[in-house]
Amino acid sequence: MQMHPDLDRSVVGSCLALGFACLFLTACAANGSRSTPPREGPPPALQQIAARLPGEYVSVESGDRPTQTLLVERRDADNDRSLALSLIQTADGDEQPRYYGVELEPTDIDSRLTGRFALLGPEGSVRKSCPMQFHITRQGLVGETTPDSCRFGEGDDEIGLLKEFVFDGRGITIGDRLVDLQSDQPRGDDQVIDFLPAQDFNGWLGILEGGEWRVARDFTLRTGEHNVPLDAADMDLGIALALNYYRMEQSGRQTLMRLTVTDRESGKIIAETWAEPGSGTLGIALPDLQVGLTAKRR
């Protein structure tokens, strides 16, 4: 399952990706300055991952798949040298989130990491885990399980899991392939989901009705979600706004942000606009409809 051919998985070196830098700790004794041994803790590579990877992400729309959100948080690791992360993946309209985690540990090779993938309970306890290997390229972090060593189920229902996890410094791609252990063939379709960071916008909207403007101010719209703005009298304007990451399959698979305005009664899209992910502003300017969005500072 080759998810990201642009990630050069063969390019590794002692000068790690993501701008990893050596860290040195010194301390001053009461009777003068003297060096002390470095504190125990994750090596610089894992510290950089811990600083950059956690956060909230939203899936890129693809086909009929519902929008999904991904929350990545740091959790307690088994030892001071490791980095443990919990991931909560939720599909739009699904009341049962998926809880799982990854743990990364340094090895004797700077660019190689070992670790584990685990299914977690809602309270964070490990239900089952399997080995997962990671390495760092110039673009980011790549992790992968093997079906032979990552198995779930019992007896005839036991299946292997090939799970891939790619962090390119900004977005995350998660891929899953279930493998029949008897035939070594895939069972069902591969699932590959791209996630980009969730982004919040402050917004205003105006609708021209009967020669007068009805205006909604100071509402918030987040990627992957929708909003039903109300006017100054808290009256429904009859429309809904939605902002999503969208992949343009006919334009080189380019990913853009798509803002849509929908008539709530008919369900018809009455206006839309596009922008690059990470854009600071979006807007729609029609004779009877005005929309303005400004990204909130992080």
N, C-alpha and C positions, 0 to 999 in steps of 0.2 A: 504494500500500500504506500505509494509514493505521493505524499501530500504536497511537499514543497520542493520541487526540483531546483528552485533557485537557491536553496540553502546548501551551501557547499559543505557537506558533511565530512569531506576528507581533509579539509583545511583546519588544522589545529596547531597550536604551538604554545610555548611557555608564556608568551605575551598574550594574556587572555582577552576575550572579546568583551564588549560592553564597557570598555574603558576601565577595566579592572586595574587597580593600583595597589602597590605594596603599602601596608600600614605598619607603622612603627609606634610603639608605646614606650614612653619614658616616664620616670617618676623622680621627684626630688625628695631626698631624705632630709630629716630635720637638721642633720649636721653637714649638709652639702648636697650637691647634685650627683646622682649616680644612676646608671642604667639598671633596669630591672627586667626579668624575663617577661616575654609577652604574655598577656592574659590568655587563658583558654577561651576558645570561642570559634565560630565558623571562620574559615580562611577568607581572604579578601573576595574571592570569586563568589562565594555564597553570601557574603555580606552585601555585595552589589545586587545579587538576585533578590535578596530579602528586601532591599530598598526599592526596587523597581517593579517587581512582579505583582505584589498584592494590590487589590483594588476591585472595582466593579466593571464588568465588561458586558457588552450586548452583541448578540449574534448578527452576522450579515445575512440579510434575506436571500434565500435561494430556493426556487421552486415553491411548493406548497408547505414547506416546513414552517411551523410556528416560530415566532421570535423567542429566543432563549436568553436568559441572563446568567452570568457566571460571577460569583463572588469568591475571590481568592483572599484568604487570610492566613497569617502566620499562626502556628500552634506550637505547643511544647514538643520539643524533639527528644529522642531517646538519650542523646548525649550532647555536650556543649559544642562539639565540632560539627554537628549536623544542622540542617535546615528542614523544618517540617511545615507543610502548607496544607490547609484544608480548602476544599473546593465545593461549593454548593451550586449545582446547575439546575435551573428551573425553566420549564417550557411554559409559554403563555397559555393560561387556562388549565395547567396541570397542578393539582393540589399536592402532588407527591414529588418534592425535589429529590435530586440525586446527590447523595453525600459521599464524597471520596477524598482521598488525600494522597500526597506524594511526600517522600522524605529523601533528601539528598545528603550524601556523605562524601568527603574528599577521599582521594586515592593517592597513590605515590606519583601518578601522572597528573600534572596540574589541570590539563584540559579534560580529564576523564573523571566522572563522578559515578558512584554507585548509589543504590537506594532501593526504595520499595514503592509500589502502588498499593493502595488499600481501599477497600470498601468500608465506609464509616456508618455508624448509626447516627440518628439526629443529635444525640448528645455528645458525639465525637469519639465514641469507643470504636476500636478496630474490630470489624466482623471477620474479615479475611484479607490476606495480603499476599503479594508475590513480588519477586525481584523486578527491578526496573533499572536499566542502565542509562546514563546521561553523558553527554559530552557538549563542549562549548565550541562553537564555530565563530567566525568573524561576524556573523549575523546575529547569533543568539544562542539559545539553549535548546537542545533536542533530547527527548527521552523516549524510550521504547521498551515494551515488554516483549517476551516471546511466548507463543502459544504453548510450547512444551513445558515451560516453567510457570506459566500463569494460567491456572485452571480453576474453573468454578463449576459448581453442581456436583452431583453424586451419581455413581454408577453409569448407566447408559445415557444419563442426561448431562454428564460432564463434558464441558466444552473448553477450548483454549481461547485466550484473549490476546490479540495483538493490539496494543494500545499505544498510540503515538501522541506525544505532547511537544509542541513547538512554541517557543516564545522568541519573537524576533526583535525584542527590545521595546515593542509597543503593543502589538496584538498577540493573541494566543490562538493556535489551531489545535483542536483535539480530534483525533481519529480513532475509530473503533472497528475492528474486524473480528467476528466470531469464527472460529475454525473448528471443523469436525475433526476430532483427534484420530478417528479411524481412517478417514480418507485423506486427511490433511487438506481438505478443500474448504473454502469459505462457506459459512452457513448464513444465508440472508445477504443483504446488501451492506456494503461498507457505509459507515456513518462518519462524515467529515464535516466539522463545524468550525467556521472562522469567527473569532470574537475580536471586537475592537473596544477601546475604553468607553464607558458610558460618559456622556457629556450633557450637562444641564444648561438650559437657555432661559433667560428672562424674556418675556414676550408681551406684545400689545397687538390688538386687532381691532379693526373698524369695519362695519358693514353699513352701506348706504341704504336706508329704508325710508320711503316717503319723503325724500329730499333732505333727510337728516341722518347724521352719523350716529350709530350705536357703537360704543367703544368699550372694549375689555382691556384692562391694564394690569400690569404687574402679576401675570401668571407665569408659571414655570412649566417648561416642556423638556423632557429628557428623551434621549435617543432610546428607541425600543418601546416607547410608551405613547399614549394619546392623552389629549386634554379637551375638555368641553368648556370653553371660556364663557364667563358671565359678564354682562354689562354692569354699569355703575349701580343699577338698581337690583343687582343679583338676578337678572332675568336671563334665561337661556337664549342664546343667539341662534340656536338651531343648527349649528355646525360643530364639527370636531376636527381638531388638528392632530396629526400624527407625524412623528419624525423617526426614520429608520435608516440603518445602513442597508444599501441595496447594491447588488452586483449586476453590472451591465454585461450580460452574456454576449450581446452582439457587438460590444465595443472593447474587445480584448480583455474581458472579464474585469474591467475597471470597477472599483468600489467607490460609491458616492453616498452622501447623505441625501435623503429624499424627504422633503416636507410636503404633506398633502393636506388639503382642506376638503372635507367631505360633508355633503348635505345629510344630516342625521335622519331625515324622514325618508328619503329615497335611497340613501346609501351611495349616491353617485359622487365621484370625485369632481369637484368644481374648479379646483386650481391645484397646481403643484409647482415646486421649484427644486433645483438641485445644487449641491455644493460639495466641495472636497471635504473629506473627514478632517476634523480639526479646525474648520473654518470658524471665524469669530462672529460672523453675521449671516443671516439668511433673511430674505424678504420676498413678498409678493405685492405687486402694485397693479391693481385693476381699477377701472372706473368706479366699481361698487364694492370693492374688497381690498383692504390694505392689511398686511401682516408684517411685523418686524420682530426678529429674534436676535438677541445678543448673548454670546456665550458667557456664562459665569466664570469668574476667575477661580482657579483651583487653589 
